[in-house]
């Protein structure tokens, strides 16, 4: 049991290194950005990026999930190459088609969505990056399928560092403004795509393309396409509600809060990348269900401690990495952080349907969450602005794993301990509320120490939930160099 948990933690850590490093470099740019860009600029960037992520859903067609399922169905390398090659060429054709459509309607998109015709060029640059960036996406997925976390990390980290360097050159030194950000993304996609083609040259050769395999994969992925659309609604449509009921500046503040909340997404995203291959690789073992059950509590406790820290120190983080005019983002940091935790929880909850080779529960769950998200945004954004939208996001994100756990238990029962999981979740909610109400306007050492002491109260929850026993804690401490008592 412990062996598998360590293996999953190890792979999650490696996958997270690229995200942590690139995010650290991105955070390094925040103090510069907040002095170059206004909240309105952040809002424009967020709206363009959100819209292109919607286009990406129709480009990917959920075939990444289908490719993973067929890849793990066999150990024959040629058969696996058939899966990857069929997926790659299909995605490239679809991405190129949507690139052309976006270029044609870029002017209309800028007026409809951003309400500013000058944003058309941002859509055009993003359109060119679409098919090129897709090549890198396929390669990253392929590396994860092969259980090569270090290769995945170095590839992603290299592309991200190049992107950040180009952003510094174009935005900070050449003063290209938002245009520099989108050009940097295009240039990094070109470099990453070139490396990707070299790495996968033997796997994506057209001779491996099989339309029969592609047809089967599309049939498997079809229920996930509306699910992916619904997932986008849950995660991204809030920007449009905030702009409609408030302003582009509020969208910018929401985006800054979301960027800070990404501190949690670094871990949850790494976990999600590791979880799929890991969970499927052990599903035939006798103790697989016990491993899945332990992962649930361990994941929740670790992520909710991180959420509590971000929620309690949101104001301090903003003052360090931004300016006073961005303090309004504090109210959404904790809520959005916990929503990222719910996304990862959905991956754990979907292990049963995945093993049973059905995607219908996932499709229904995310559709339900999308409907709730729209409903709550309509109700809460006019009352609470961006905070109401963050609440709508969290509630809808939480409903999806709740439903998936319910359906998964009917199909593939796992001995989860839901009561301690609920205690962990409620504890995190309490910290989020306290953090949102306790907003400070200057760095005070006394306040910082007080907040740290409050967050440390989360430690006893680990023992209450029986994530770890006192005896296990003593053994863990004794294994740390310098902590073991030497015999006299």
Order of alpha helices (4+ residues) and beta strands (2+ residues): alpha-alpha-alpha-alpha-alpha-alpha-alpha-alpha-alpha-alpha-alpha-alpha-alpha-alpha-alpha-alpha-alpha-alpha-alpha-alpha-alpha
